[in-house]
Each structure stands twice: as C-alpha cells, then as structure tokens.
Amino acid sequence: MFRYQYLATITKSSKDDNGDPVDGESESFYCDYQPTSNNMSITVAGSSVPVNFMLFVPKECIVVFEKGNNILCNGDSGSVLLSVPYRFGKIIYVRG
C-alpha cells in the first residue's frame, strides 16, 4: 500500500424528494494522486474536456466512481469525468 499514500474523499450526489440535487454521503479512500501537466484533456462524448488531476485507485478499493461525483484530494477538488479499469485497479480522471 506504499504507493497509495494520498487520502481522498468522494461525495456522491443525490436528489431529494423534489428531485433537486443535494450532497450525498462522503467516503474516504486511498489513492495515488497525479496532478496533470501540459494542459491534458480527454475526449468524452465527442468533446475535448480538460483534466485537472488523475487518481490511481487500487483493486482493493470498493468505492463506486460515477460521473459527476465530487472528489477532494491533496487540496484539489473536482468532479469525476471518467473511471477506467486497468490491471492494478482504476484510473479516475477528474476535472476542476
């Protein structure tokens, strides 16, 4: 677990009885925080979207990452743009 030394918090969005968005529960998890450089962006639904930072999450993490959930890590915050599974866990792209 040495690699995954940053503690991040995800806040899942939900809706109240009237259908209005409200902040849901917060959950903490360990990850590897990677601030991006050179103005990185990814293509989502045909549009180029800038990425604020990336998180690498180990396989053992049971948190579900859904598009639009808010993440706070190492003083940076943003919303989940894309979650990609890979051999060692998941890569989470976060936009500011």
LINDA-V719669 format. One line per field, one symbol per residue. burial: # if it has 9 or more other C-alpha atoms within 8 Angstrom, else .. A space follows every 10 residues. Layout:
burial: ???
This chain:
burial: ...####### ###.#..... ........## ###..#...# ........## ########.. #.....#.## ###...#### ###.....## #####.
